[in-house]
Amino acid sequence: MGPPAKQALSNPERFELLDCIAQKGTGIDEGELAELLGLSATKVRYHLTVLHSADLVRHPDRSPDRYVVAAAA
């Protein structure tokens, strides 16, 4: 795991987001994550941007509003 991923996961809310996304397996959208975690949609969107920039999550094919855990290289 590189420095960007470690930095991204240093925040407990992002770690929890990633865990929820992993458990969902088939993908989950921002609204579902916000509801599950009791966070605002804005906060979830910010954290997803950080996780995406660190290559920890990605959008599944043809689903730009959903997120899945990125496969480890």
C-alpha positions in Angstrom: 0.0 0.0 0.0 1.5 3.3 -1.1 1.6 6.6 0.7 -1.6 8.0 -0.9 -3.6 5.0 0.2 -2.2 5.1 3.8 -3.0 8.8 4.0 -6.5 8.2 2.7 -7.1 5.4 5.2 -5.7 7.5 8.1 -9.2 9.0 8.5 -11.6 6.7 10.4 -14.6 7.8 8.3 -12.9 6.9 5.1 -11.9 3.5 6.5 -15.5 2.9 7.5 -16.7 4.0 4.0 -14.3 1.6 2.3 -15.5 -1.2 4.6 -19.1 -0.5 3.7 -18.2 -0.5 0.0 -16.3 -3.8 0.3 -19.2 -5.4 2.1 -21.7 -4.3 -0.6 -19.5 -6.0 -3.3 -21.7 -5.1 -6.3 -21.4 -1.4 -5.7 -23.1 1.3 -3.6 -23.9 4.9 -4.3 -23.2 8.1 -2.3 -26.8 8.3 -0.9 -26.7 4.7 0.4 -23.4 5.3 2.0 -24.6 8.6 3.6 -27.7 6.8 5.0 -25.8 3.8 6.3 -23.1 5.8 8.0 -25.2 8.8 9.2 -23.0 11.3 7.2 -24.0 14.1 5.0 -23.9 13.5 1.2 -21.3 16.3 0.9 -19.0 14.6 3.4 -19.4 11.2 1.8 -18.7 12.7 -1.7 -15.5 14.4 -0.3 -14.3 11.1 1.3 -15.1 9.1 -1.9 -13.0 11.6 -3.9 -10.0 11.1 -1.6 -10.5 7.3 -1.8 -10.8 7.4 -5.6 -7.7 9.6 -5.9 -5.8 7.0 -3.9 -7.0 4.3 -6.2 -8.8 2.5 -3.4 -12.3 2.7 -5.0 -13.5 2.8 -8.6 -16.7 3.1 -10.6 -18.0 -0.2 -12.0 -18.6 -0.3 -15.7 -21.4 2.0 -16.9 -22.2 3.0 -13.3 -20.6 6.5 -12.7 -22.8 7.0 -9.5 -21.7 3.7 -7.8 -18.5 2.7 -6.2 -16.7 -0.6 -5.7 -13.4 -1.4 -4.1 -10.6 -1.2 -6.6 -8.7 -4.5 -7.2 -5.3 -4.7 -5.6 -2.5 -4.7 -8.1 
